[in-house]
Amino acid sequence: MALFGKKKQDENKPAEQNAEASSGSKEMDIILQARQEEEEERKARNAAREAEQEKYKSKIAADMEKSATAAADVLQMFPARTGEQRFFMMVEANVYTTEPVIEGDEIVTGILRGKISKGMEIQVLSGLDSLNKVTVNAIWNDDRVMIDEASDERVEIELSKGDFKDAASPDEQNEARVMTYSILTNLPEEEGRSDGIRLPAMLCEFSRYQDEQEFIGQLMNAAMTTEFAIPAKVSGGSGSQRKVTFAGMRSENSGDLPMLPAFSSFQAFEKHKGVLAKTGGFNSAIKMDFAQLCSIARDDLHGGCVVDPMGPVIFALPKQALTTATKTVQFHALFGESKMAEKFVPKDTPEQPAQRVREYNVTSPIPGAEYNLVEAAVKKFGDTHADIAKMCIVMIVAADDPNEKAYVVIIDCPKEKYDMNSKNIERAVRPLLKTVRRIECRPYDKEKFTSEFFMRYPWTYNKLSW
């Protein structure tokens, strides 16, 4: 029986082996099919990646062309005299892989808009309206070849220290002087600033950097330090009799209210003034800083503003974006508290009855670290401005609230220079304030300030003393 059973079992083996072979073949087919599917998926992913790369390259090329076209339009608004060159460049990065020709110089890179030459003296625009003068000591093209001049191409530029301040500490020595997204330019300087170029220069690169948060922050910083040309119709005499009408432009971001058009420079306004005159008679413009712009663009008649509405780059700022900007540290460093529209545009309605004038007491500033910084900043400003003869710093304290205090700088300078000097002094001092929250200026008037006043509160700065 055992032998019979063994034989029967052996007779079943070929069938089992055939079944195993068939099963193995099916498993191999499944494996091969899976591999084929994986290969097809890999090819599909590669094709999708290549298509995305091509799309990205096309976008980069389109953005580059858009930036170049916009830059050419901007430079046309600032025509050079015969034999002169005009340029601007946004700093995209600091370069540490190239050895500077002169020790202590900095090297930056970006795409040049216009023409630059070695040895040219230029300006660096950055921060809260800061301007520094430097010299171009070397230029490298995109092939890392040193050249004497370049036009409309990517370059590395070596910049001298110029009038940048010396580093105050070893840590500062390791920090770059020239910030990313600064603007380099040789456009004419006017009243301590390069006339109206920083914001439009940055807007030329907007399509390439609009997703970079740091760029947007510096762009808003540039907007805050720009003096805008606001199209307007002015009639009815002067003072309280003057009537000012502002234009409005519809935008998908403005909701039910029109946007206030604002040009980033008077050159931009002049270029399009003829079109504005035909569309509503807005053939003149009012100069406004960013705080004034925010006041008008956020009133009941406007839903925000649109910068350079006729190009080359249109930049819309809805009301909410402007409101957010007025709450930033940068805004308060420049302008203090948010200003209201009535400060700049006379009301059409009769004036309200005069309210009680709040009383303030004059006292000497509180000695300490904060006041030492304020005093040093004011004295430095006097040393660098020949038109200022004397300045006196006092403190005013609200009679009904001893915690409400402000520094007041009394300035003795020509009448036509007072507005600019007072504005720049307030800008220099505001970032230093911690305990005393406000800084104000007053013009020196012999009829208002007696000699006894300055015996009690001596001149803080006096060019006339020996």
KEKESE-655959 format. One line per 10 residues: number of its first residue (from 1); their letters; for each residue x, y, z of N, C-alpha, C. Coordinates in steps of 0.05 Angstrom, whole numbers. Atoms other than C-alpha are relative to their C-alpha. Layout:
<recs>
NUM> a> X,Y,Z,X,Y,Z,X,Y,Z; ... $
</recs>
This chain:
<recs>
1> malfgkkkqd> 17,-24,0,0,0,0,17,25,0; -17,-23,-2,57,46,17,12,7,-27; -12,-4,26,89,36,-51,-20,12,-20; 21,-10,18,24,47,-87,-6,30,5; 5,-28,-7,12,111,-50,22,18,-9; -23,-16,8,82,136,-65,0,5,-30; 1,-2,29,74,123,-139,-21,20,-9; 22,-19,8,8,160,-142,8,28,5; -9,-28,-7,39,219,-107,20,10,-21; -19,-8,20,96,220,-158,-13,7,-26 $
11> enkpaeqnae> 13,-5,26,48,217,-216,-13,28,0; 13,-27,-2,16,283,-190,20,23,-3; -21,-21,1,83,322,-192,0,17,-25; -1,-17,25,83,343,-266,-23,20,0; 23,-19,0,14,375,-258,6,23,19; -6,-21,-19,37,412,-196,22,19,-10; -22,-17,12,101,435,-231,-10,18,-21; 12,-17,21,60,459,-290,-15,23,12; 15,-21,-14,15,497,-242,18,21,11; -19,-19,-11,75,528,-208,13,17,-22 $
21> assgskemdi> -12,-15,22,106,547,-275,-19,21,-11; 20,-18,10,41,578,-298,-4,24,20; 2,-21,-20,36,616,-232,24,19,-1; -24,-16,2,108,640,-239,-1,18,-24; 3,-16,24,94,664,-309,-18,23,4; 19,-22,-5,34,704,-286,13,21,18; -13,-19,-18,75,735,-230,20,17,-15; -19,-15,16,129,754,-280,-14,20,-18; 16,-18,17,76,784,-326,-8,24,17; 9,-22,-18,50,825,-267,23,19,6 $
31> ilqarqeeee> -23,-17,-6,120,848,-250,8,17,-24; -7,-15,25,135,867,-322,-19,22,-6; 21,-20,5,69,903,-328,4,24,20; -4,-21,-20,83,941,-263,24,17,-7; -24,-15,9,152,960,-288,-6,18,-24; 7,-16,23,123,984,-353,-17,24,8; 17,-22,-10,71,1025,-316,17,21,14; -18,-18,-14,126,1054,-272,16,17,-20; -15,-14,21,166,1071,-334,-17,21,-14; 18,-20,12,106,1105,-366,-5,23,18 $
41> erkarnaare> 4,-21,-20,93,1143,-302,24,18,2; -25,-15,-1,166,1164,-299,2,19,-24; -1,-16,24,163,1188,-371,-20,23,1; 21,-20,-3,98,1225,-357,9,22,19; -9,-19,-19,129,1258,-296,22,17,-12; -22,-15,13,191,1278,-336,-11,19,-20; 12,-17,21,148,1305,-392,-14,24,14; 14,-22,-15,106,1345,-341,20,19,12; -21,-17,-12,170,1370,-307,13,17,-22; -11,-16,22,199,1391,-374,-19,21,-10 $
51> aeqekykski> 20,-20,8,134,1425,-393,-1,23,20; 1,-20,-21,134,1461,-326,25,18,-1; -25,-15,3,207,1481,-336,-1,19,-24; 3,-17,23,192,1508,-405,-19,23,6; 19,-21,-8,132,1545,-377,14,21,18; -14,-17,-18,176,1573,-322,20,17,-15; -19,-15,17,230,1593,-373,-14,21,-16; 15,-19,16,178,1626,-416,-9,24,17; 8,-22,-18,152,1665,-356,23,17,8; -24,-16,-6,222,1686,-336,8,18,-23 $
61> aadmeksata> -7,-16,24,236,1709,-407,-20,23,-4; 20,-20,3,170,1746,-409,3,22,21; -4,-20,-22,183,1779,-341,25,17,-5; -25,-15,6,254,1798,-363,-6,21,-22; 6,-19,22,227,1830,-427,-18,23,11; 18,-21,-12,172,1866,-387,17,19,17; -16,-17,-17,224,1892,-338,18,19,-17; -18,-15,18,271,1915,-394,-16,23,-14; 17,-20,13,214,1951,-430,-8,22,19; 8,-20,-20,190,1985,-367,24,18,8 $
71> aadvlqmfpa> -24,-15,-7,262,2006,-349,6,21,-22; -6,-19,22,272,2038,-418,-20,23,1; 20,-21,-2,207,2077,-408,7,19,23; -7,-17,-23,229,2102,-340,24,17,-6; -24,-16,6,298,2124,-364,-6,22,-20; 7,-21,19,265,2163,-421,-12,24,15; 12,-22,-15,230,2205,-367,22,17,13; -22,-15,-11,299,2227,-342,22,2,-21; -20,-1,22,336,2246,-406,27,11,9; -27,-9,-6,411,2254,-402,8,22,-19 $
81> rtgeqrffmm> -12,-20,17,448,2314,-428,20,-13,-19; -19,11,20,495,2304,-487,26,-9,14; -25,10,-12,554,2261,-467,-4,-14,27; 5,12,-26,521,2237,-402,-13,-27,-4; 12,27,-1,498,2167,-384,-20,-1,23; 20,4,-21,436,2148,-344,-3,-30,5; 5,28,-6,425,2083,-308,-13,-3,28; 6,9,-27,394,2048,-249,2,-30,1; -2,29,-3,401,1978,-221,-10,-7,27; 8,10,-26,366,1940,-166,19,-22,9 $
91> veanvyttep> -18,20,-10,414,1901,-123,-14,-26,7; 13,25,-4,394,1828,-125,14,-17,22; -15,15,-20,449,1801,-80,28,12,4; -28,-7,-5,517,1815,-48,17,-24,-9; -17,20,11,574,1777,-80,25,-4,17; -23,6,-17,627,1742,-37,19,-19,-14; -17,19,14,657,1695,-89,21,14,-18; -19,-16,16,694,1751,-127,17,17,19; -18,-16,-16,756,1783,-96,-1,29,-8; 0,-28,7,749,1859,-93,27,10,-8 $
101> viegdeivtg> -25,-12,9,802,1900,-129,12,17,23; -9,-17,-22,806,1948,-69,-11,-12,26; 8,11,-25,804,1920,1,-20,17,14; 21,-15,-13,742,1940,39,-23,8,-17; 23,-5,18,699,1950,-23,-20,-23,2; 21,21,1,634,1912,-32,-8,-5,-29; 8,7,27,611,1875,-94,-29,-9,1; 29,7,2,537,1870,-113,-6,-8,-29; 8,8,27,501,1840,-172,-29,6,-6; 28,-6,9,438,1856,-212,0,4,-30 $
111> ilrgkiskgm> 3,-5,29,412,1872,-281,1,30,-5; -4,-29,5,437,1939,-306,-22,10,-19; 19,-13,18,384,1985,-336,13,27,-8; -14,-23,9,421,2036,-378,30,-6,-2; -29,3,5,496,2048,-383,16,10,24; -16,-7,-23,549,2050,-328,30,-3,-8; -29,1,6,625,2062,-329,16,-1,26; -18,1,-22,682,2047,-283,9,29,7; -8,-27,-10,700,2108,-240,-23,19,4; 24,-17,-2,629,2135,-241,-8,3,30 $
121> eiqvlsglds> 11,-5,-26,603,2168,-177,-30,-4,-1; 28,7,1,534,2141,-161,-12,2,28; 14,0,-26,481,2139,-106,-11,-28,6; 13,24,-9,455,2081,-65,-24,8,16; 25,-8,-13,382,2089,-46,-12,-24,14; 11,22,-16,354,2046,10,-11,10,26; 9,-7,-27,322,2046,79,-20,22,0; 20,-22,-2,279,2103,104,11,26,-12; -9,-24,15,299,2154,51,30,5,3; -29,-5,-3,374,2143,61,13,0,-28 $
131> lnkvtvnaiw> -15,-3,25,422,2163,5,29,0,7; -29,1,-4,496,2145,3,14,2,-27; -15,-4,25,547,2165,-49,25,-18,0; -22,19,3,598,2113,-73,12,3,-28; -13,0,26,645,2102,-132,2,-28,-11; -3,26,13,645,2045,-182,29,-5,-5; -28,6,3,714,2015,-176,6,-23,-18; -4,22,19,705,1953,-220,-27,-11,-9; 24,12,12,654,1919,-265,8,-27,-12; -3,26,13,648,1845,-285,-25,-6,-15 $
141> nddrvmidea> 24,8,15,601,1819,-339,-8,-28,9; 11,26,-8,561,1754,-335,19,-23,-4; -21,20,5,622,1715,-360,23,3,20; -21,-6,-20,662,1742,-300,25,12,-12; -22,-14,12,705,1783,-346,-1,29,9; 0,-28,-9,727,1851,-319,-1,19,-24; 5,-18,22,703,1908,-364,-1,29,11; -1,-28,-8,706,1984,-363,-28,13,0; 27,-10,1,633,1997,-381,-19,-22,-8; 20,21,7,568,1958,-389,-27,14,-5 $
151> sderveiels> 26,-11,7,498,1969,-416,-21,-23,0; 23,18,2,432,1932,-403,7,-29,2; -8,28,-3,462,1867,-378,5,-6,29; -6,8,-27,475,1827,-315,29,6,6; -28,-8,-7,537,1853,-279,5,-5,29; -9,-3,-28,576,1850,-215,15,27,2; -12,-26,-2,596,1919,-191,14,3,27; -15,-5,-25,649,1936,-139,-4,29,8; 6,-27,-10,630,1996,-97,18,8,23; -17,-10,-21,674,2039,-53,-17,3,26 $
161> kgdfkdaasp> 14,-5,-25,656,2052,20,-15,27,-1; 13,-25,3,639,2123,0,-6,14,26; 6,-14,-25,603,2163,54,-17,-17,19; 12,17,-20,575,2102,90,14,4,26; -12,-4,-27,587,2108,165,18,-24,6; -18,22,-9,643,2068,197,-16,-19,18; 13,20,-17,621,2004,231,4,7,29; -2,-7,-28,605,2016,304,9,-23,18; -7,24,-16,621,1945,326,11,-21,-19; -9,21,18,656,1882,300,-22,-15,-14 $
171> deqnearvmt> 22,13,13,588,1852,285,-9,16,-25; 8,-16,22,571,1911,240,20,-2,-23; -20,3,21,637,1901,203,-6,-23,-18; 6,24,15,611,1834,180,-26,3,-16; 25,-4,14,546,1863,154,4,16,-26; -2,-14,26,537,1886,82,-10,29,4; 9,-27,0,532,1961,74,-24,5,-19; 20,-4,21,490,1957,11,-21,-22,3; 21,19,-5,423,1923,25,-10,-12,-26; 14,12,23,389,1874,-22,-24,16,-6 $
181> ysiltnlpee> 22,-16,11,337,1910,-65,5,30,2; -7,-28,3,374,1976,-58,1,8,-29; -2,-10,27,374,2019,-120,26,16,-3; -23,-16,7,439,2043,-151,-8,17,-24; 7,-18,22,433,2103,-197,19,24,-1; -14,-26,2,467,2166,-223,-19,22,-8; 19,-21,7,403,2205,-234,4,24,19; -7,-24,-15,407,2277,-209,-11,-1,29; 9,-1,-28,403,2288,-134,-14,27,5; 15,-25,-6,353,2339,-107,-8,-1,29 $
191> egrsdgirlp> 7,-1,-28,347,2359,-34,5,-26,15; -8,23,-15,384,2299,-8,-12,-26,-9; 12,25,10,347,2247,-50,4,0,-30; -1,3,29,352,2220,-120,-28,3,-11; 27,-10,6,292,2252,-153,-18,-21,-12; 22,17,9,235,2202,-157,7,-25,-14; -7,23,16,272,2141,-183,-2,-26,15; -2,25,-15,273,2090,-126,-25,-17,-4; 25,16,3,199,2069,-130,-4,-10,-28; 3,11,27,193,2065,-206,21,-20,-8 $
201> amlcefsryq> -21,19,6,260,2029,-210,-7,-27,12; 8,25,-12,235,1976,-162,-25,-12,-14; 24,10,14,168,1971,-198,7,-13,-26; -9,13,25,206,1954,-262,6,-30,5; -7,27,-6,228,1890,-227,-23,-15,14; 23,11,-16,159,1876,-195,-8,-28,-10; 10,26,10,139,1819,-241,20,-23,7; -20,21,-7,204,1782,-224,2,-6,29; -5,4,-28,202,1791,-149,-26,3,17; 25,-6,-15,128,1800,-130,-6,-22,21 $
211> deqefigqlm> 6,22,-19,128,1733,-92,20,0,24; -20,-2,-21,188,1754,-48,-10,19,21; 11,-17,-21,163,1780,19,19,24,7; -19,-21,-6,227,1820,32,-1,22,-21; 2,-20,21,221,1854,-36,-25,17,4; 24,-15,-4,149,1874,-22,3,20,23; -5,-18,-23,171,1903,45,17,24,-8; -16,-23,9,225,1945,12,-14,17,-20; 16,-15,19,177,1965,-43,-18,20,15; 17,-18,-16,129,1993,9,17,21,14 $
221> naamttefai> -18,-19,-12,188,2026,43,6,22,-21; -5,-20,21,204,2060,-24,-25,18,-4; 24,-16,4,131,2082,-31,-3,20,23; 2,-18,-23,134,2113,39,19,24,-3; -19,-21,3,194,2155,19,-2,15,-27; 4,-13,26,166,2178,-48,-18,25,3; 18,-23,2,136,2247,-62,-16,-4,-26; 17,7,22,77,2233,-107,-11,25,-14; 15,-21,15,45,2277,-161,-29,-10,-3; 28,9,0,-30,2272,-151,-16,19,-19 $
231> pakvsggsgs> 16,-16,18,-73,2296,-210,-24,14,14; 21,-15,-14,-121,2350,-187,-9,24,-17; 9,-26,10,-164,2409,-208,-3,19,23; 0,-20,-22,-154,2470,-164,-13,25,-9; 15,-24,8,-201,2529,-166,-9,14,26; 13,-15,-22,-232,2583,-122,19,16,17; -17,-18,-16,-173,2626,-99,20,-16,16; -20,13,-17,-128,2608,-41,-11,-4,28; 8,5,-27,-131,2585,30,-25,-16,3; 25,14,-5,-199,2564,56,-19,2,-23 $
241> qrkvtfagmr> 18,-3,23,-231,2588,-9,7,-18,-23; -9,18,22,-192,2539,-51,-16,-25,-1; 14,25,4,-229,2480,-79,17,-19,-16; -17,20,13,-191,2417,-97,-17,-24,-7; 14,24,9,-220,2360,-138,20,-20,-10; -18,21,8,-184,2294,-146,-13,-19,-19; 10,20,19,-191,2243,-201,-6,-27,13; 5,27,-10,-217,2173,-192,2,-20,-24; -3,20,20,-201,2109,-231,-11,-26,10; 12,25,-8,-240,2044,-229,21,-22,-2 $
251> sensgdlpml> -17,23,-1,-203,1980,-211,-15,-23,12; 13,24,-11,-224,1909,-196,6,-3,30; -8,2,-29,-189,1917,-128,-13,22,17; 10,-23,-16,-226,1981,-108,-29,-4,8; 28,4,-8,-296,1951,-99,-18,20,-13; 20,-19,11,-351,2003,-107,12,28,-3; -11,-27,1,-304,2063,-99,23,1,-20; -22,-4,18,-255,2091,-150,27,2,15; -26,-2,-11,-180,2090,-138,12,28,-6; -13,-25,4,-139,2154,-130,25,-5,-17 $
261> pafssfqafe> -24,3,16,-87,2159,-186,23,15,13; -23,-13,-12,-17,2176,-161,25,-7,-17; -24,4,16,46,2185,-203,25,0,18; -24,3,-17,113,2164,-174,20,22,-3; -17,-23,4,146,2226,-201,-15,21,-16; 12,-20,16,128,2292,-232,7,-4,-30; -7,7,28,164,2268,-295,-21,-19,-12; 21,19,9,114,2211,-300,-26,14,-5; 25,-15,3,56,2259,-290,1,17,-26; -3,-17,23,82,2307,-343,-3,-16,-26 $
271> khkgvlaktg> 1,16,24,88,2250,-393,-29,-6,-8; 28,8,6,14,2233,-387,-20,23,5; 18,-22,-7,-14,2302,-370,-20,6,-22; 18,-6,22,-44,2312,-439,-24,-19,0; 22,19,-1,-86,2249,-433,-19,6,23; 17,-7,-24,-110,2268,-363,-17,25,-5; 15,-25,6,-130,2337,-387,-24,-5,-17; 22,7,18,-173,2307,-442,-22,-16,14; 20,18,-13,-208,2258,-395,-13,13,25; 13,-12,-23,-229,2308,-342,12,26,9 $
281> gfnsaikmdf> -11,-26,-7,-187,2370,-340,20,-1,23; -19,2,-22,-137,2344,-289,28,5,-11; -25,-7,14,-79,2381,-320,21,12,19; -20,-8,-20,-43,2400,-255,2,-22,21; -5,20,-20,-15,2360,-198,8,12,27; -7,-9,-27,-7,2368,-123,21,-19,11; -21,17,-12,56,2342,-88,-10,-10,27; 8,11,-26,40,2295,-31,20,-22,8; -15,22,-10,81,2250,13,-19,-24,5; 16,25,-3,57,2179,30,-22,3,20 $
291> aqlcsiardd> 20,-4,-21,20,2201,93,-24,15,-11; 21,-16,12,-19,2253,54,-15,-17,-21; 12,18,20,-32,2203,-2,-20,-19,14; 17,19,-14,-60,2153,49,-26,14,10; 23,-15,-10,-106,2206,78,-21,4,-21; 19,-4,22,-138,2222,11,-11,-26,-11; 8,25,13,-139,2151,-17,-17,-17,18; 17,15,-18,-174,2125,46,-24,15,10; 23,-15,-8,-228,2177,50,-26,-14,-10; 26,13,7,-302,2163,37,-5,-2,-30 $
301> lhggcvvdpm> 4,0,29,-294,2176,-38,18,-19,-15; -19,17,14,-236,2129,-54,3,-27,13; -4,27,-10,-221,2056,-47,29,-8,1; -29,5,1,-145,2063,-47,12,17,-21; -14,-16,21,-95,2088,-98,12,-20,-20; -14,16,20,-63,2063,-161,24,17,-9; -25,-14,6,10,2083,-172,7,-3,-30; -7,0,28,31,2102,-243,-22,-15,-17; 23,14,13,-38,2084,-272,3,-3,-30; -4,3,28,-13,2093,-343,27,-13,-7 $
311> gpvifalpkq> -24,15,4,49,2051,-334,25,16,5; -3,27,13,101,2029,-347,-8,-24,17; 9,22,-18,83,1986,-286,-21,12,18; 23,-9,-16,15,1995,-253,1,-15,27; -2,11,-27,16,1984,-177,-24,9,16; 24,-7,-15,-51,1982,-141,3,-5,30; -1,2,-29,-56,1994,-66,-28,5,10; 27,-4,-11,-127,1981,-40,0,13,27; 2,-14,-25,-151,2018,21,11,-16,23; -9,16,-22,-137,1960,67,30,-2,1 $
321> alttatktvq> -29,1,1,-65,1956,44,12,26,10; -9,-26,-9,-56,2030,57,-4,2,31; 5,0,-28,-88,2023,126,21,-16,15; -21,16,-13,-39,1967,143,26,14,0; -25,-15,2,19,2010,119,2,21,21; -1,-22,-20,0,2067,166,4,-10,28; -4,12,-26,6,2019,225,28,-11,4; -27,11,-2,78,1999,211,19,18,15; -21,-15,-14,140,2020,249,12,20,-19; -12,-18,19,168,2050,185,-17,25,-4 $
331> fhalfgeskm> 18,-23,4,107,2095,175,3,19,23; 0,-17,-23,109,2121,246,28,13,3; -27,-12,-1,185,2132,241,2,24,-18; -1,-22,20,173,2177,181,-20,22,6; 22,-20,-1,107,2211,196,-13,3,27; 14,-1,-25,86,2198,268,-27,-12,-3; 27,11,1,12,2186,277,-12,5,-28; 13,-2,25,-32,2176,216,-14,27,-3; 12,-26,4,-54,2243,187,-27,-1,-14; 27,-1,12,-124,2262,166,-1,18,-24 $
341> aekfvpkdtp> 1,-14,25,-145,2289,99,-3,31,4; 5,-28,-4,-168,2356,129,26,16,4; -25,-14,-5,-95,2372,145,11,11,-27; -12,-6,25,-80,2378,71,-19,12,-21; 19,-10,19,-144,2395,34,-22,15,15; 21,-15,-14,-191,2451,57,-27,-12,-4; 28,10,1,-262,2431,73,-17,19,-17; 19,-16,15,-318,2454,27,-21,12,19; 20,-9,-19,-363,2462,88,12,21,18; -10,-21,-18,-359,2521,136,16,-11,23 $
351> eqpaqrvrey> -17,9,-22,-307,2516,190,-17,-4,26; 13,5,-25,-330,2487,256,9,20,21; -8,-19,-21,-329,2531,319,27,-9,12; -26,7,-11,-260,2534,349,-3,-15,26; 0,16,-24,-247,2483,403,20,11,20; -19,-9,-20,-210,2495,468,28,-8,-6; -28,6,6,-135,2500,457,12,-15,24; -13,16,-21,-98,2447,496,25,14,10; -23,-14,-11,-45,2476,543,23,-19,4; -24,15,-4,26,2452,545,20,17,17 $
361> nvtspipgae> -21,-14,-16,82,2470,594,27,-7,-13; -26,4,11,153,2480,569,19,-6,23; -20,7,-20,210,2447,607,25,-10,-14; -25,10,12,281,2422,596,-3,-30,-5; 1,29,6,290,2353,565,11,-16,24; -9,18,-22,300,2295,614,27,-12,-8; -26,12,7,374,2275,615,-2,-30,0; 0,29,1,389,2203,597,9,-9,-28; -10,12,25,407,2155,541,-16,9,-24; 16,-8,23,348,2174,497,6,28,-9 $
371> ynlveaavkk> -5,-28,7,360,2249,500,28,3,-11; -28,-2,10,435,2239,489,0,-6,-30; 2,7,29,418,2205,422,-13,21,-16; 15,-21,14,368,2259,403,18,24,-3; -18,-24,1,417,2315,420,22,-4,-20; -22,6,19,473,2281,381,-10,1,-29; 11,-1,27,428,2272,320,-6,28,-10; 6,-28,7,406,2345,321,26,15,-6; -25,-14,4,477,2370,328,14,-9,-26; -12,10,25,501,2325,271,-14,12,-24 $
381> fgdthadiak> 15,-12,22,445,2352,227,9,29,-4; -9,-28,2,467,2423,243,28,2,-13; -27,-1,11,540,2407,226,0,-6,-30; 0,8,29,520,2379,157,-19,18,-16; 17,-18,15,473,2436,138,8,29,6; -11,-27,-4,506,2504,128,-21,21,5; 20,-21,-3,440,2541,126,-12,2,28; 10,-1,-27,424,2525,199,20,15,18; -17,-16,-18,451,2577,248,-1,-11,29; 3,8,-28,423,2554,315,-24,-19,2 $
391> mcivmivaad> 23,17,-7,377,2501,345,-1,-4,30; 4,4,-28,347,2492,413,-21,-22,4; 19,22,-6,314,2429,441,-12,5,28; 15,-2,-25,260,2436,494,-20,-23,1; 21,20,-2,205,2390,519,-26,14,8; 26,-10,-8,131,2405,523,-15,-23,13; 16,20,-15,85,2369,572,-29,10,2; 28,-7,-2,9,2369,568,-8,7,28; 8,-8,-27,-20,2407,627,-20,-20,13; 20,18,-11,-76,2356,634,9,-29,0 $
401> dpnekayvvi> -10,28,0,-33,2294,624,31,1,0; -30,-3,-2,40,2295,649,14,-22,-15; -13,21,15,53,2230,611,2,6,-29; -1,-8,28,42,2264,544,21,21,-4; -23,-17,3,108,2294,524,9,0,-29; -11,-1,27,143,2316,461,25,17,1; -23,-17,4,211,2342,441,-7,22,-21; 4,-21,19,209,2409,405,27,12,-7; -25,-11,10,267,2433,362,-6,27,-13; 3,-27,11,269,2508,350,24,5,-19 $
411> idcpkekydm> -20,-1,21,307,2521,285,3,29,-10; -6,-27,11,341,2586,264,13,-5,-27; -11,4,27,350,2581,188,-17,17,-19; 16,-16,19,326,2618,126,-28,-11,-3; 28,8,0,251,2617,119,-6,-21,-22; 6,18,23,252,2581,51,12,-28,5; -13,26,-6,295,2524,81,-13,-14,24; 11,11,-25,253,2513,144,-15,-26,-5; 18,24,4,202,2463,116,17,-25,-5; -17,23,6,256,2417,87,16,-9,24 $
421> nsknieravr> -17,6,-23,301,2422,148,-16,-13,23; 16,11,-22,245,2409,198,-9,-28,-6; 8,27,8,220,2349,159,23,-20,3; -22,19,-2,289,2318,156,10,-4,28; -7,3,-28,304,2331,229,-19,-19,14; 20,18,-11,239,2297,249,5,-29,-9; -6,26,10,257,2238,205,24,-13,13; -25,10,-12,326,2232,236,-5,-8,29; 4,4,-29,300,2235,308,-20,-22,7; 22,18,-7,236,2193,306,9,-29,6 $
431> pllktvrrie> -8,27,-7,271,2125,303,14,-3,27; -15,1,-25,309,2143,367,-19,1,24; 19,-5,-22,246,2156,409,-10,-26,12; 11,23,-15,226,2106,462,-20,8,21; 18,-9,-22,198,2141,524,-16,24,-8; 15,-23,10,180,2208,493,-8,-7,-29; 10,12,25,137,2190,433,-1,19,-24; 4,-19,22,135,2255,392,24,19,-3; -20,-21,6,183,2303,358,-13,20,-18; 11,-22,17,162,2371,330,22,21,-4 $
441> crpydkekft> -18,-22,5,198,2431,301,-16,26,0; 11,-27,1,185,2506,306,21,19,-12; -20,-19,11,217,2563,266,6,21,21; -8,-21,-19,256,2614,307,-11,27,-10; 11,-26,6,220,2681,309,6,18,24; -8,-17,-22,249,2738,350,-24,12,14; 24,-11,-13,179,2765,363,-14,-20,19; 14,21,-16,155,2699,393,19,-10,22; -19,11,-19,219,2678,430,17,23,11; -16,-22,-12,248,2729,479,28,-10,7 $
451> seffmrypwt> -28,7,-9,321,2731,501,-1,-15,26; 3,13,-26,297,2709,570,-5,-30,-5; 7,28,5,271,2644,539,26,-15,-4; -24,15,6,340,2625,513,21,2,23; -16,0,-24,372,2645,579,-8,-24,17; 9,23,-15,329,2592,611,5,-26,-14; -4,24,16,335,2543,554,21,6,-21; -21,-8,18,403,2554,521,-1,-15,-26; -1,12,26,415,2539,448,15,-27,2; -13,26,0,431,2465,440,23,-1,-20 $
461> ynklsw> -20,0,22,469,2478,375,2,29,-9; -4,-28,7,500,2545,356,25,3,-17; -23,-4,18,545,2556,295,14,27,6; -10,-27,-4,554,2628,317,17,3,25; -16,-2,-25,587,2612,384,29,-8,-6; -28,5,4,662,2609,390,12,-13,25 $
</recs>
